[in-house]
Amino acid sequence: MSVSTWVAERVPTDLVHLDAAGAGRVSTAVLEAEVAHLRSEPQVGPYVAESAADLTPGRAALGALVGLAHGDVFFSEGSAKAFDVLLETWPLERGARVGTVPGEFGGHARALARHAERAGWELVQLPVDALGRVTDVPAGLDLLTLPQVASHRGVLQPVHEVLGSGVPVLLDVAQSAGQVEVPGGAAAYVGTSRKWLCGPRGVGFGAVDPLWQGRLAEATTLRHFEAEGMARYDSAEPHVAGRVGLCLAARAWSPALVPVIAAGAAAARVLLDGAGGWRVVEPVDEPTGITTLRHATADPARVRAELLAAGFLLGQVPVVRAAELEAPLLRVSTHAWVTPGDLEHLVAAMEHGTDR
Protein backbone atom coordinates (compact mmCIF):
# COMPACT_ATOMS: atom_id res chain seq x y z
CA MET A 1 0.00 0.00 0.00
CA SER A 2 1.35 3.44 -0.91
CA VAL A 3 1.76 6.13 1.73
CA SER A 4 -0.81 8.36 0.01
CA THR A 5 -3.36 5.55 -0.01
CA TRP A 6 -2.66 4.74 3.64
CA VAL A 7 -3.15 8.40 4.60
CA ALA A 8 -6.33 8.72 2.52
CA GLU A 9 -7.88 5.82 4.44
CA ARG A 10 -7.69 7.62 7.82
CA VAL A 11 -10.96 8.59 9.48
CA PRO A 12 -11.38 12.34 8.81
CA THR A 13 -10.85 14.88 11.58
CA ASP A 14 -11.29 18.64 11.88
CA LEU A 15 -8.24 18.86 14.14
CA VAL A 16 -4.62 19.18 13.10
CA HIS A 17 -3.62 15.81 14.57
CA LEU A 18 -0.10 15.99 16.02
CA ASP A 19 -0.34 13.30 18.70
CA ALA A 20 0.38 9.96 17.05
CA ALA A 21 2.54 9.12 20.07
CA GLY A 22 -0.62 9.35 22.17
CA ALA A 23 -3.09 7.74 19.80
CA GLY A 24 -2.94 7.64 16.02
CA ARG A 25 -5.81 7.97 13.58
CA VAL A 26 -7.47 4.67 12.71
CA SER A 27 -8.58 3.95 9.18
CA THR A 28 -12.17 3.73 8.06
CA ALA A 29 -11.61 0.03 7.38
CA VAL A 30 -10.39 -0.59 10.94
CA LEU A 31 -13.34 1.27 12.40
CA GLU A 32 -15.81 -0.64 10.23
CA ALA A 33 -14.21 -3.99 11.11
CA GLU A 34 -14.52 -3.23 14.82
CA VAL A 35 -18.16 -2.22 14.47
CA ALA A 36 -18.94 -5.32 12.39
CA HIS A 37 -17.50 -7.56 15.08
CA LEU A 38 -19.38 -5.74 17.83
CA ARG A 39 -22.62 -6.21 15.88
CA SER A 40 -21.92 -9.93 15.52
CA GLU A 41 -21.48 -10.50 19.26
CA PRO A 42 -25.14 -10.06 20.28
CA GLN A 43 -26.29 -11.87 17.15
CA VAL A 44 -24.35 -15.13 17.54
CA GLY A 45 -22.88 -14.76 21.02
CA PRO A 46 -19.52 -13.23 21.89
CA TYR A 47 -17.68 -16.54 22.17
CA VAL A 48 -18.92 -17.75 18.80
CA ALA A 49 -18.04 -14.39 17.30
CA GLU A 50 -14.58 -14.64 18.84
CA SER A 51 -13.98 -18.12 17.45
CA ALA A 52 -15.02 -16.88 13.99
CA ALA A 53 -12.52 -14.01 14.05
CA ASP A 54 -9.37 -15.10 12.21
CA LEU A 55 -6.57 -13.25 13.94
CA THR A 56 -3.74 -15.39 12.57
CA PRO A 57 -2.87 -13.02 9.68
CA GLY A 58 -2.76 -10.16 12.15
CA ARG A 59 -0.52 -12.08 14.52
CA ALA A 60 1.74 -12.79 11.55
CA ALA A 61 1.89 -9.09 10.65
CA LEU A 62 2.73 -8.12 14.23
CA GLY A 63 5.32 -10.87 14.46
CA ALA A 64 6.90 -9.71 11.20
CA LEU A 65 7.37 -6.24 12.68
CA VAL A 66 9.81 -7.73 15.21
CA GLY A 67 11.26 -10.59 13.17
CA LEU A 68 9.06 -13.33 14.62
CA ALA A 69 6.16 -15.51 13.48
CA HIS A 70 2.42 -15.55 14.22
CA GLY A 71 2.79 -18.27 16.84
CA ASP A 72 5.20 -16.10 18.82
CA VAL A 73 2.63 -13.33 19.45
CA PHE A 74 0.12 -12.93 22.27
CA PHE A 75 -2.54 -10.27 22.82
CA SER A 76 -3.05 -8.10 25.89
CA GLU A 77 -4.91 -4.94 26.90
CA GLY A 78 -1.82 -2.83 26.17
CA SER A 79 1.97 -2.88 26.25
CA ALA A 80 2.04 -2.35 30.03
CA LYS A 81 -0.08 -5.46 30.59
CA ALA A 82 2.08 -7.50 28.22
CA PHE A 83 5.17 -6.22 30.05
CA ASP A 84 3.70 -7.27 33.40
CA VAL A 85 2.86 -10.75 32.08
CA LEU A 86 6.41 -11.26 30.83
CA LEU A 87 7.94 -10.08 34.10
CA GLU A 88 5.67 -12.47 35.96
CA THR A 89 6.64 -15.43 33.80
CA TRP A 90 10.28 -14.75 32.89
CA PRO A 91 12.74 -17.37 34.22
CA LEU A 92 14.67 -15.28 36.73
CA GLU A 93 15.97 -16.59 40.03
CA ARG A 94 16.20 -14.64 43.28
CA GLY A 95 19.24 -12.40 43.06
CA ALA A 96 18.94 -11.97 39.29
CA ARG A 97 20.33 -8.69 37.94
CA VAL A 98 17.95 -6.80 35.63
CA GLY A 99 19.23 -3.84 33.63
CA THR A 100 17.03 -0.81 33.12
CA VAL A 101 17.39 2.83 32.05
CA PRO A 102 16.45 6.21 33.58
CA GLY A 103 14.15 6.76 30.58
CA GLU A 104 12.05 3.67 31.27
CA PHE A 105 8.34 4.37 30.92
CA GLY A 106 6.98 5.23 34.36
CA GLY A 107 4.42 2.43 34.45
CA HIS A 108 7.01 -0.12 33.44
CA ALA A 109 9.49 1.21 35.96
CA ARG A 110 6.93 0.81 38.73
CA ALA A 111 6.13 -2.74 37.55
CA LEU A 112 9.84 -3.56 37.53
CA ALA A 113 10.25 -2.25 41.07
CA ARG A 114 7.25 -4.23 42.26
CA HIS A 115 8.41 -7.50 40.70
CA ALA A 116 11.99 -6.92 41.86
CA GLU A 117 10.90 -6.45 45.46
CA ARG A 118 8.68 -9.52 45.37
CA ALA A 119 11.13 -11.80 43.57
CA GLY A 120 14.40 -10.51 45.02
CA TRP A 121 15.92 -9.13 41.81
CA GLU A 122 18.57 -6.44 41.71
CA LEU A 123 17.76 -3.55 39.36
CA VAL A 124 20.84 -2.14 37.63
CA GLN A 125 20.76 1.30 36.01
CA LEU A 126 22.55 1.33 32.66
CA PRO A 127 24.83 4.30 31.90
CA VAL A 128 23.35 6.76 29.42
CA ASP A 129 24.36 9.97 27.66
CA ALA A 130 22.74 13.40 28.00
CA LEU A 131 19.84 12.37 25.74
CA GLY A 132 19.22 9.10 27.58
CA ARG A 133 20.90 6.78 25.08
CA VAL A 134 22.56 3.68 26.51
CA THR A 135 26.35 3.99 26.35
CA ASP A 136 27.34 0.64 27.83
CA VAL A 137 25.86 -2.66 29.00
CA PRO A 138 27.36 -3.85 32.31
CA ALA A 139 28.52 -7.44 32.59
CA GLY A 140 26.58 -10.02 34.55
CA LEU A 141 23.01 -9.03 33.69
CA ASP A 142 20.33 -11.72 33.45
CA LEU A 143 17.82 -9.54 31.61
CA LEU A 144 17.77 -6.04 30.17
CA THR A 145 14.67 -3.99 29.48
CA LEU A 146 14.32 -0.63 27.76
CA PRO A 147 12.07 1.28 25.34
CA GLN A 148 13.46 1.52 21.81
CA VAL A 149 11.91 5.00 21.71
CA ALA A 150 10.63 6.62 24.89
CA SER A 151 7.30 8.44 25.06
CA HIS A 152 8.87 11.51 26.66
CA ARG A 153 11.75 11.96 24.21
CA GLY A 154 12.04 11.16 20.52
CA VAL A 155 15.48 9.57 20.77
CA LEU A 156 16.27 6.19 19.24
CA GLN A 157 18.15 3.83 21.52
CA PRO A 158 21.17 1.98 20.02
CA VAL A 159 19.29 -1.32 20.14
CA HIS A 160 21.58 -3.14 17.70
CA GLU A 161 24.52 -2.47 20.02
CA VAL A 162 22.51 -3.46 23.09
CA LEU A 163 21.48 -6.73 21.45
CA GLY A 164 25.12 -7.38 20.62
CA SER A 165 25.94 -7.49 24.33
CA GLY A 166 24.56 -11.01 24.57
CA VAL A 167 22.15 -10.13 27.40
CA PRO A 168 18.52 -11.22 26.85
CA VAL A 169 16.54 -8.08 26.02
CA LEU A 170 12.88 -7.35 26.72
CA LEU A 171 12.31 -4.53 24.25
CA ASP A 172 9.44 -2.05 24.61
CA VAL A 173 8.31 -1.10 21.09
CA ALA A 174 5.12 0.74 22.07
CA GLN A 175 6.54 4.00 20.68
CA SER A 176 8.64 2.48 17.91
CA ALA A 177 6.62 -0.20 16.13
CA GLY A 178 5.14 1.52 13.12
CA GLN A 179 7.45 4.54 13.02
CA VAL A 180 11.00 3.11 12.98
CA GLU A 181 12.60 -0.19 12.06
CA VAL A 182 12.47 -2.64 14.96
CA PRO A 183 15.47 -5.00 14.93
CA GLY A 184 15.02 -8.70 15.44
CA GLY A 185 17.05 -10.57 17.99
CA ALA A 186 15.47 -9.51 21.27
CA ALA A 187 14.28 -12.23 23.62
CA ALA A 188 10.85 -10.58 23.83
CA TYR A 189 8.91 -7.50 22.76
CA VAL A 190 5.89 -5.59 24.04
CA GLY A 191 3.88 -3.10 22.00
CA THR A 192 0.58 -1.35 21.64
CA SER A 193 -2.08 -0.83 19.02
CA ARG A 194 -3.11 2.78 19.40
CA LYS A 195 0.04 4.74 18.58
CA TRP A 196 2.04 4.56 15.33
CA LEU A 197 0.28 1.44 14.05
CA CYS A 198 -2.99 3.42 14.26
CA GLY A 199 -5.11 0.64 15.68
CA PRO A 200 -7.77 0.99 18.38
CA ARG A 201 -7.15 1.81 22.01
CA GLY A 202 -7.22 -0.85 24.73
CA VAL A 203 -5.26 -3.50 22.83
CA GLY A 204 -1.61 -4.48 22.87
CA PHE A 205 0.66 -7.38 22.15
CA GLY A 206 3.75 -9.21 23.23
CA ALA A 207 6.07 -11.47 21.27
CA VAL A 208 8.61 -13.96 22.55
CA ASP A 209 11.47 -15.66 20.72
CA PRO A 210 10.84 -19.44 20.48
CA LEU A 211 14.14 -20.05 22.29
CA TRP A 212 12.56 -18.58 25.43
CA GLN A 213 8.96 -19.71 25.18
CA GLY A 214 9.49 -23.11 26.76
CA ARG A 215 11.17 -21.52 29.77
CA LEU A 216 8.29 -19.19 30.68
CA ALA A 217 6.19 -19.90 33.72
CA GLU A 218 2.42 -19.93 33.47
CA ALA A 219 0.83 -16.52 33.97
CA THR A 220 -1.93 -16.09 36.53
CA THR A 221 -4.12 -14.78 33.69
CA LEU A 222 -3.43 -17.79 31.45
CA ARG A 223 -6.69 -18.69 29.76
CA HIS A 224 -6.09 -20.61 26.56
CA PHE A 225 -4.48 -23.78 27.90
CA GLU A 226 -5.34 -25.60 24.68
CA ALA A 227 -3.86 -22.96 22.37
CA GLU A 228 -0.53 -23.38 20.65
CA GLY A 229 2.46 -21.07 20.97
CA MET A 230 2.20 -17.75 22.73
CA ALA A 231 -1.56 -17.55 22.11
CA ARG A 232 -1.77 -19.44 25.42
CA TYR A 233 -0.85 -16.14 27.05
CA ASP A 234 -3.62 -14.09 25.45
CA SER A 235 -5.35 -12.19 28.22
CA ALA A 236 -8.70 -13.42 29.44
CA GLU A 237 -12.02 -11.67 28.71
CA PRO A 238 -10.61 -9.76 25.75
CA HIS A 239 -11.94 -6.82 23.79
CA VAL A 240 -12.04 -8.93 20.63
CA ALA A 241 -13.24 -6.11 18.40
CA GLY A 242 -10.12 -4.19 19.34
CA ARG A 243 -7.95 -7.16 18.43
CA VAL A 244 -9.71 -7.40 15.08
CA GLY A 245 -8.94 -3.73 14.52
CA LEU A 246 -5.31 -4.08 15.56
CA CYS A 247 -4.81 -7.03 13.23
CA LEU A 248 -6.21 -5.09 10.30
CA ALA A 249 -4.11 -2.02 11.14
CA ALA A 250 -0.94 -4.13 11.40
CA ARG A 251 -1.62 -5.75 8.03
CA ALA A 252 -2.17 -2.33 6.41
CA TRP A 253 1.06 -0.88 7.79
CA SER A 254 3.82 -0.27 5.26
CA PRO A 255 7.58 0.20 5.80
CA ALA A 256 7.30 3.10 3.33
CA LEU A 257 5.84 5.12 6.21
CA VAL A 258 9.14 5.10 8.14
CA PRO A 259 11.15 7.62 6.05
CA VAL A 260 8.08 9.84 5.64
CA ILE A 261 7.63 10.05 9.41
CA ALA A 262 11.32 10.83 9.95
CA ALA A 263 11.33 13.56 7.29
CA GLY A 264 8.20 15.16 8.73
CA ALA A 265 9.70 15.28 12.22
CA ALA A 266 12.94 16.81 10.93
CA ALA A 267 10.92 19.57 9.27
CA ALA A 268 8.89 20.05 12.46
CA ARG A 269 12.01 20.47 14.61
CA VAL A 270 13.42 23.15 12.34
CA LEU A 271 10.15 25.10 12.33
CA LEU A 272 9.27 24.67 16.00
CA ASP A 273 12.59 25.44 17.64
CA GLY A 274 12.18 28.90 19.15
CA ALA A 275 8.49 29.26 18.31
CA GLY A 276 6.84 31.09 21.18
CA GLY A 277 9.96 30.57 23.29
CA TRP A 278 9.77 26.77 23.03
CA ARG A 279 13.00 24.86 22.41
CA VAL A 280 13.27 21.47 20.74
CA VAL A 281 14.99 18.75 22.78
CA GLU A 282 15.88 16.27 20.02
CA PRO A 283 18.58 16.66 17.35
CA VAL A 284 16.99 17.73 14.05
CA ASP A 285 17.93 14.52 12.25
CA GLU A 286 16.92 12.09 15.02
CA PRO A 287 15.03 9.37 13.02
CA THR A 288 11.78 9.35 15.00
CA GLY A 289 8.46 11.13 14.70
CA ILE A 290 8.48 12.49 18.27
CA THR A 291 9.52 16.08 18.97
CA THR A 292 9.47 17.33 22.56
CA LEU A 293 9.53 21.00 23.51
CA ARG A 294 10.57 22.72 26.71
CA HIS A 295 9.87 26.28 27.87
CA ALA A 296 11.39 28.32 30.67
CA THR A 297 8.07 29.47 32.13
CA ALA A 298 5.04 28.18 30.18
CA ASP A 299 2.93 25.31 31.54
CA PRO A 300 2.77 22.55 28.88
CA ALA A 301 -0.61 21.29 30.10
CA ARG A 302 -2.14 24.76 29.83
CA VAL A 303 -0.61 25.41 26.41
CA ARG A 304 -1.76 22.03 25.14
CA ALA A 305 -5.33 22.85 26.23
CA GLU A 306 -5.19 26.24 24.55
CA LEU A 307 -3.84 24.79 21.33
CA LEU A 308 -6.55 22.11 21.38
CA ALA A 309 -9.17 24.85 21.60
CA ALA A 310 -7.50 26.41 18.56
CA GLY A 311 -7.73 23.15 16.60
CA PHE A 312 -4.33 21.52 17.25
CA LEU A 313 -4.03 18.15 19.01
CA LEU A 314 -0.66 17.82 20.77
CA GLY A 315 0.61 15.73 23.65
CA GLN A 316 1.84 16.77 27.08
CA VAL A 317 4.43 14.80 29.04
CA PRO A 318 4.19 14.92 32.86
CA VAL A 319 7.26 14.34 35.02
CA VAL A 320 5.93 10.97 36.23
CA ARG A 321 6.47 9.61 32.70
CA ALA A 322 10.13 8.84 33.41
CA ALA A 323 12.56 9.12 36.32
CA GLU A 324 14.98 11.24 34.27
CA LEU A 325 12.41 13.98 33.59
CA GLU A 326 12.94 17.18 35.55
CA ALA A 327 10.05 19.20 34.10
CA PRO A 328 6.94 18.55 31.99
CA LEU A 329 7.19 18.86 28.21
CA LEU A 330 5.00 19.66 25.24
CA ARG A 331 5.06 16.90 22.61
CA VAL A 332 4.48 17.04 18.87
CA SER A 333 4.35 13.64 17.16
CA THR A 334 4.02 13.85 13.39
CA HIS A 335 2.68 10.88 11.44
CA ALA A 336 2.52 10.65 7.65
CA TRP A 337 -0.71 12.68 7.43
CA VAL A 338 0.92 15.86 8.78
CA THR A 339 1.62 18.46 6.07
CA PRO A 340 4.05 21.41 5.98
CA GLY A 341 1.02 23.69 6.13
CA ASP A 342 -0.11 22.02 9.36
CA LEU A 343 3.27 22.76 10.93
CA GLU A 344 3.33 26.36 9.73
CA HIS A 345 -0.12 26.94 11.22
CA LEU A 346 1.03 25.40 14.50
CA VAL A 347 4.06 27.69 14.63
CA ALA A 348 1.80 30.70 14.04
CA ALA A 349 -0.48 29.60 16.88
CA MET A 350 2.46 29.12 19.23
CA GLU A 351 3.97 32.48 18.31
CA HIS A 352 0.61 34.11 18.96
CA GLY A 353 0.71 32.74 22.48
CA THR A 354 4.20 33.96 23.43
CA ASP A 355 2.81 35.93 26.38
CA ARG A 356 1.52 32.79 28.14
C-alpha positions in Angstrom: 0.0 0.0 0.0 1.4 3.4 -0.9 1.8 6.1 1.7 -0.8 8.4 0.0 -3.4 5.5 0.0 -2.7 4.7 3.6 -3.2 8.4 4.6 -6.3 8.7 2.5 -7.9 5.8 4.4 -7.7 7.6 7.8 -11.0 8.6 9.5 -11.4 12.3 8.8 -10.8 14.9 11.6 -11.3 18.6 11.9 -8.2 18.9 14.1 -4.6 19.2 13.1 -3.6 15.8 14.6 -0.1 16.0 16.0 -0.3 13.3 18.7 0.4 10.0 17.1 2.5 9.1 20.1 -0.6 9.3 22.2 -3.1 7.7 19.8 -2.9 7.6 16.0 -5.8 8.0 13.6 -7.5 4.7 12.7 -8.6 4.0 9.2 -12.2 3.7 8.1 -11.6 0.0 7.4 -10.4 -0.6 10.9 -13.3 1.3 12.4 -15.8 -0.6 10.2 -14.2 -4.0 11.1 -14.5 -3.2 14.8 -18.2 -2.2 14.5 -18.9 -5.3 12.4 -17.5 -7.6 15.1 -19.4 -5.7 17.8 -22.6 -6.2 15.9 -21.9 -9.9 15.5 -21.5 -10.5 19.3 -25.1 -10.1 20.3 -26.3 -11.9 17.1 -24.3 -15.1 17.5 -22.9 -14.8 21.0 -19.5 -13.2 21.9 -17.7 -16.5 22.2 -18.9 -17.8 18.8 -18.0 -14.4 17.3 -14.6 -14.6 18.8 -14.0 -18.1 17.4 -15.0 -16.9 14.0 -12.5 -14.0 14.0 -9.4 -15.1 12.2 -6.6 -13.2 13.9 -3.7 -15.4 12.6 -2.9 -13.0 9.7 -2.8 -10.2 12.1 -0.5 -12.1 14.5 1.7 -12.8 11.5 1.9 -9.1 10.6 2.7 -8.1 14.2 5.3 -10.9 14.5 6.9 -9.7 11.2 7.4 -6.2 12.7 9.8 -7.7 15.2 11.3 -10.6 13.2 9.1 -13.3 14.6 6.2 -15.5 13.5 2.4 -15.6 14.2 2.8 -18.3 16.8 5.2 -16.1 18.8 2.6 -13.3 19.4 0.1 -12.9 22.3 -2.5 -10.3 22.8 -3.1 -8.1 25.9 -4.9 -4.9 26.9 -1.8 -2.8 26.2 2.0 -2.9 26.2 2.0 -2.4 30.0 -0.1 -5.5 30.6 2.1 -7.5 28.2 5.2 -6.2 30.0 3.7 -7.3 33.4 2.9 -10.8 32.1 6.4 -11.3 30.8 7.9 -10.1 34.1 5.7 -12.5 36.0 6.6 -15.4 33.8 10.3 -14.7 32.9 12.7 -17.4 34.2 14.7 -15.3 36.7 16.0 -16.6 40.0 16.2 -14.6 43.3 19.2 -12.4 43.1 18.9 -12.0 39.3 20.3 -8.7 37.9 18.0 -6.8 35.6 19.2 -3.8 33.6 17.0 -0.8 33.1 17.4 2.8 32.0 16.4 6.2 33.6 14.1 6.8 30.6 12.1 3.7 31.3 8.3 4.4 30.9 7.0 5.2 34.4 4.4 2.4 34.4 7.0 -0.1 33.4 9.5 1.2 36.0 6.9 0.8 38.7 6.1 -2.7 37.6 9.8 -3.6 37.5 10.3 -2.2 41.1 7.3 -4.2 42.3 8.4 -7.5 40.7 12.0 -6.9 41.9 10.9 -6.4 45.5 8.7 -9.5 45.4 11.1 -11.8 43.6 14.4 -10.5 45.0 15.9 -9.1 41.8 18.6 -6.4 41.7 17.8 -3.5 39.4 20.8 -2.1 37.6 20.8 1.3 36.0 22.5 1.3 32.7 24.8 4.3 31.9 23.3 6.8 29.4 24.4 10.0 27.7 22.7 13.4 28.0 19.8 12.4 25.7 19.2 9.1 27.6 20.9 6.8 25.1 22.6 3.7 26.5 26.3 4.0 26.4 27.3 0.6 27.8 25.9 -2.7 29.0 27.4 -3.9 32.3 28.5 -7.4 32.6 26.6 -10.0 34.5 23.0 -9.0 33.7 20.3 -11.7 33.5 17.8 -9.5 31.6 17.8 -6.0 30.2 14.7 -4.0 29.5 14.3 -0.6 27.8 12.1 1.3 25.3 13.5 1.5 21.8 11.9 5.0 21.7 10.6 6.6 24.9 7.3 8.4 25.1 8.9 11.5 26.7 11.8 12.0 24.2 12.0 11.2 20.5 15.5 9.6 20.8 16.3 6.2 19.2 18.1 3.8 21.5 21.2 2.0 20.0 19.3 -1.3 20.1 21.6 -3.1 17.7 24.5 -2.5 20.0 22.5 -3.5 23.1 21.5 -6.7 21.5 25.1 -7.4 20.6 25.9 -7.5 24.3 24.6 -11.0 24.6 22.1 -10.1 27.4 18.5 -11.2 26.8 16.5 -8.1 26.0 12.9 -7.3 26.7 12.3 -4.5 24.2 9.4 -2.1 24.6 8.3 -1.1 21.1 5.1 0.7 22.1 6.5 4.0 20.7 8.6 2.5 17.9 6.6 -0.2 16.1 5.1 1.5 13.1 7.5 4.5 13.0 11.0 3.1 13.0 12.6 -0.2 12.1 12.5 -2.6 15.0 15.5 -5.0 14.9 15.0 -8.7 15.4 17.1 -10.6 18.0 15.5 -9.5 21.3 14.3 -12.2 23.6 10.8 -10.6 23.8 8.9 -7.5 22.8 5.9 -5.6 24.0 3.9 -3.1 22.0 0.6 -1.3 21.6 -2.1 -0.8 19.0 -3.1 2.8 19.4 0.0 4.7 18.6 2.0 4.6 15.3 0.3 1.4 14.0 -3.0 3.4 14.3 -5.1 0.6 15.7 -7.8 1.0 18.4 -7.2 1.8 22.0 -7.2 -0.8 24.7 -5.3 -3.5 22.8 -1.6 -4.5 22.9 0.7 -7.4 22.1 3.7 -9.2 23.2 6.1 -11.5 21.3 8.6 -14.0 22.5 11.5 -15.7 20.7 10.8 -19.4 20.5 14.1 -20.1 22.3 12.6 -18.6 25.4 9.0 -19.7 25.2 9.5 -23.1 26.8 11.2 -21.5 29.8 8.3 -19.2 30.7 6.2 -19.9 33.7 2.4 -19.9 33.5 0.8 -16.5 34.0 -1.9 -16.1 36.5 -4.1 -14.8 33.7 -3.4 -17.8 31.4 -6.7 -18.7 29.8 -6.1 -20.6 26.6 -4.5 -23.8 27.9 -5.3 -25.6 24.7 -3.9 -23.0 22.4 -0.5 -23.4 20.6 2.5 -21.1 21.0 2.2 -17.7 22.7 -1.6 -17.6 22.1 -1.8 -19.4 25.4 -0.8 -16.1 27.0 -3.6 -14.1 25.4 -5.3 -12.2 28.2 -8.7 -13.4 29.4 -12.0 -11.7 28.7 -10.6 -9.8 25.8 -11.9 -6.8 23.8 -12.0 -8.9 20.6 -13.2 -6.1 18.4 -10.1 -4.2 19.3 -8.0 -7.2 18.4 -9.7 -7.4 15.1 -8.9 -3.7 14.5 -5.3 -4.1 15.6 -4.8 -7.0 13.2 -6.2 -5.1 10.3 -4.1 -2.0 11.1 -0.9 -4.1 11.4 -1.6 -5.8 8.0 -2.2 -2.3 6.4 1.1 -0.9 7.8 3.8 -0.3 5.3 7.6 0.2 5.8 7.3 3.1 3.3 5.8 5.1 6.2 9.1 5.1 8.1 11.1 7.6 6.1 8.1 9.8 5.6 7.6 10.1 9.4 11.3 10.8 9.9 11.3 13.6 7.3 8.2 15.2 8.7 9.7 15.3 12.2 12.9 16.8 10.9 10.9 19.6 9.3 8.9 20.0 12.5 12.0 20.5 14.6 13.4 23.1 12.3 10.2 25.1 12.3 9.3 24.7 16.0 12.6 25.4 17.6 12.2 28.9 19.1 8.5 29.3 18.3 6.8 31.1 21.2 10.0 30.6 23.3 9.8 26.8 23.0 13.0 24.9 22.4 13.3 21.5 20.7 15.0 18.7 22.8 15.9 16.3 20.0 18.6 16.7 17.3 17.0 17.7 14.0 17.9 14.5 12.3 16.9 12.1 15.0 15.0 9.4 13.0 11.8 9.3 15.0 8.5 11.1 14.7 8.5 12.5 18.3 9.5 16.1 19.0 9.5 17.3 22.6 9.5 21.0 23.5 10.6 22.7 26.7 9.9 26.3 27.9 11.4 28.3 30.7 8.1 29.5 32.1 5.0 28.2 30.2 2.9 25.3 31.5 2.8 22.6 28.9 -0.6 21.3 30.1 -2.1 24.8 29.8 -0.6 25.4 26.4 -1.8 22.0 25.1 -5.3 22.8 26.2 -5.2 26.2 24.6 -3.8 24.8 21.3 -6.5 22.1 21.4 -9.2 24.9 21.6 -7.5 26.4 18.6 -7.7 23.1 16.6 -4.3 21.5 17.2 -4.0 18.1 19.0 -0.7 17.8 20.8 0.6 15.7 23.6 1.8 16.8 27.1 4.4 14.8 29.0 4.2 14.9 32.9 7.3 14.3 35.0 5.9 11.0 36.2 6.5 9.6 32.7 10.1 8.8 33.4 12.6 9.1 36.3 15.0 11.2 34.3 12.4 14.0 33.6 12.9 17.2 35.6 10.0 19.2 34.1 6.9 18.5 32.0 7.2 18.9 28.2 5.0 19.7 25.2 5.1 16.9 22.6 4.5 17.0 18.9 4.3 13.6 17.2 4.0 13.8 13.4 2.7 10.9 11.4 2.5 10.7 7.7 -0.7 12.7 7.4 0.9 15.9 8.8 1.6 18.5 6.1 4.1 21.4 6.0 1.0 23.7 6.1 -0.1 22.0 9.4 3.3 22.8 10.9 3.3 26.4 9.7 -0.1 26.9 11.2 1.0 25.4 14.5 4.1 27.7 14.6 1.8 30.7 14.0 -0.5 29.6 16.9 2.5 29.1 19.2 4.0 32.5 18.3 0.6 34.1 19.0 0.7 32.7 22.5 4.2 34.0 23.4 2.8 35.9 26.4 1.5 32.8 28.1 
